[in-house]
């Protein structure tokens, strides 16, 4: 996206950083022969924490219902998720398949290494990236584009 020009505005910079992180992760997964897309991460986290529906995943993430639904479709096609009826009969639930659970287990050490690398970068640069992003996310939650 920014091969010839450096991002100059906050929105561009944040998008650039996010794209670089996702690109690096995708390259690493490909090298390790792991069939995984970074966009699966929020869904895997939410499902592992007990969310069962798209509505529950949406309410516990910063993603839109449309983005979550698209990712659910990809994960269903990939055999990582399965649909199931819920007790009230009105909604359809989601659950990780054996393949999805195995993927989550495989990814955990990589997730831990990612956060260790971020921590090392924070110590080297004296910038607390995660704290900054978490605080910003909490403050801007529900405020739409006014925050940027």
Secondary structure, DSSP 8 states (H G I E B T S, - for coil): --SSS---SHHHHHHHHHHHHHHHHHHHHHHTT----GGGHHHHHHHHTT--SHHHHHHTSSS-HHHHHHHHHHHHHTTSEEEEE-TTSSSEEEEE-HHHHHHHHHHHHHHHHHHHHHHHHHHHHT--HHHHHHHHHHHHTT-GGGG-
